[in-house]
Amino acid sequence: MTANEYYGWLSFGEGMALWRELYERFDAVPFYAGSSGEQAGGWFTRPIDTIEDFKGLKIRIAGLARLVLERLGAEAVLLPPSEIAAAMTSGELDAADWIGPWNDIAAGLCKAARYYYMPGWHEPGPAVEVTVAHRAWEALDGNLKAIVQTAAAATAQETLADFTYHNIAAYPQLASLDVEIRSFSPQIIDRLKLETDEVVSSLAETDDLARRIHDSHMDFLARARRYSPHGLLGFLELRDT
């Protein structure tokens, strides 16, 4: 889902109730605090023209995307952001996923690799969270709880606006750098979708709650996809043609 679709599912659908049920296992209470919006597909020292090009690729990537690329033969490596550019320059990494133009340029990735794939296929609206220990949360009175909830909601709006503005502002800088902006081919995207579906479906079978989260998420995603051509996607096509 996009950041706004995801926020909608959390706030007005079943998302937040399921999230809080999940975090009961950790004696914690979660709050949505924003998103970076759609992220880039990563920096590569060589082109990715076919699905075979992922085989043996040493890439810094995390989360479910790591599991997907490992199924395609890539070698996922976890490194902190401060070490990514140096690892690519030295040859320790062939590719790296970080965030988007604003943060990627600041991290020096534009100097470590030539090929920048956009948009990403794996993080269209990743969530930032605030987590409060359940015991600490229950110790707050109603007014203090309302302050935490309001602060998280305000942060959510500001965070997405911050990333949106600064990615737009940073994007033109790529033209002055030795960077080739590319998109993954439709054939590669189709295979990534297939592998992603299998990874997510497998995780959904781990227990009843995982299945309920998966089913609720996918149901809302299906409805969002039906609406999108007449909503945001439809408007963007009108605006940009």
GIQUISUL-V767659 format. One record per pair of residues at least 4 apart in sequence whose ideal C-beta (glycine too) atoms are under 6 Angstrom apart, sorted by the first residue. I is the first residue (numbers start at 0). J is the second residue. If there is no record, write none. Layout:
[[I | J] [I | J]]
//
This chain:
[[0 | 4] [0 | 5] [0 | 124] [0 | 220] [1 | 123] [1 | 124] [2 | 34] [2 | 36] [2 | 124] [2 | 159] [4 | 223] [5 | 124] [6 | 10] [7 | 11] [8 | 12] [8 | 14] [8 | 219] [9 | 14] [9 | 15] [9 | 31] [12 | 219] [13 | 17] [13 | 215] [17 | 212] [18 | 29] [22 | 27] [22 | 29] [26 | 133] [27 | 130] [27 | 133] [28 | 131] [28 | 133] [28 | 136] [29 | 128] [29 | 130] [30 | 129] [30 | 151] [31 | 126] [31 | 155] [32 | 127] [32 | 128] [32 | 129] [32 | 151] [32 | 154] [32 | 155] [33 | 127] [33 | 154] [33 | 155] [33 | 158] [33 | 159] [34 | 124] [34 | 125] [34 | 126] [34 | 159] [35 | 98] [35 | 162] [36 | 159] [36 | 162] [36 | 163] [37 | 118] [37 | 123] [38 | 98] [38 | 99] [38 | 119] [38 | 122] [39 | 99] [39 | 117] [39 | 119] [40 | 116] [40 | 117] [40 | 119] [41 | 94] [41 | 96] [41 | 116] [42 | 95] [42 | 108] [42 | 112] [42 | 115] [43 | 47] [43 | 94] [43 | 112] [43 | 114] [44 | 93] [44 | 112] [46 | 114] [47 | 52] [48 | 52] [50 | 187] [50 | 190] [53 | 71] [53 | 72] [53 | 73] [54 | 72] [56 | 73] [56 | 93] [56 | 94] [57 | 74] [57 | 76] [57 | 92] [57 | 93] [58 | 73] [58 | 94] [59 | 76] [59 | 78] [59 | 83] [59 | 92] [59 | 95] [60 | 64] [60 | 65] [60 | 75] [60 | 96] [61 | 65] [63 | 198] [64 | 121] [65 | 75] [66 | 198] [67 | 194] [67 | 195] [67 | 198] [68 | 73] [69 | 73] [69 | 75] [70 | 194] [78 | 82] [78 | 83] [78 | 86] [80 | 106] [82 | 86] [83 | 95] [84 | 107] [84 | 108] [84 | 111] [86 | 91] [86 | 92] [87 | 92] [87 | 95] [87 | 111] [87 | 112] [88 | 111] [97 | 102] [97 | 103] [97 | 106] [98 | 102] [99 | 166] [100 | 104] [100 | 166] [100 | 169] [100 | 170] [101 | 165] [101 | 166] [101 | 169] [103 | 108] [104 | 109] [104 | 169] [104 | 172] [109 | 176] [109 | 178] [113 | 179] [114 | 179] [114 | 181] [115 | 178] [115 | 180] [116 | 181] [116 | 183] [117 | 180] [120 | 191] [127 | 158] [129 | 151] [131 | 135] [131 | 136] [139 | 143] [139 | 144] [154 | 158] [157 | 161] [162 | 166] [165 | 169] [173 | 178] [183 | 187] [183 | 188] [196 | 200] [203 | 209] [203 | 210] [203 | 213] [205 | 209] [226 | 230] [227 | 232] [228 | 232] [228 | 233] [229 | 233] [235 | 239]]
//
